């Protein structure tokens, strides 16, 4: 009988398959890129199959890799359940979790699904909304944990990542140089809205609101229709939209930081969810295609 496949090798395969990058997989797993490459090589030698097709620009699963991936996930989930039983560490509790609209098209739903499957005794209550509103609900005691943009002047929370804000729109969108900038905005107290209007005011650029929506789906639909431009995080741009070239009509928006706020002593379930989000930040910050 052949030895069982090392779960460490399977974990690297799953990470590369999900991030489509050896670099991002290494960041997600907290190891070096060369270590991930070694794991994949060992797994391919062990299975006598080529599982990944890679070149200088991309990485993708081969048909054999596609076949192996679901079993790799099942094996890792089984290992986690075994560890939980043996250590007696069954996590229980109720977590009222708020997530920013920015993550609607990201891998966050997958991370939450994995968390609830691993910790099926945890009751997860999800609220999706604008970061500004989620801060208000957290401060009012209505939420235990929030995953949001950092609010200016608020130092709470653990950083998941920092990135640029960009003006986005439908590819090929033409903006009239002599007309006010057409804006697609979240309503107040949107943090991105405030940043966009502040940048336009500093640049003395005229603007007009052509669409206001409290959902990212609405923002995306208006931008796809070519109604105007929106401000958005560069790594979470919805499908079909893209960053617009810099110009004097589109002033720099600066950076935004995504943070996890909440948890703390006495709330093990919320702390575990926070840890799961932070450890999977590399997956989440890549918009779904």
Secondary structure, 3 states (H helix, E strand, C coil): CCCCCCHHHHHHHHHHHHHCCHHHHHHHHCCCHHHHHHHHHHHHHHHCCCCEEECCCCEEECHHHHHHHHHHHHHHHHHHHHHHHHHCCCCCEEEEEEEEHHHCCCCHHHHHHHHHHHCCCEEEEEEEECHHHHHHHHHCCCCCEEEEECCCCCCCCEEEEEEEEEEEEECCCCCCCCCCEEEEECCCCCHHHHHHHHHHHHHCCCEEEEEECCCHHHHHHHHHCCCCEEEEEHHHCCCCEEECCCECCECCCCEEEEEEEECCCCCHHHHHHHHHHHHCHHHHCCCCC
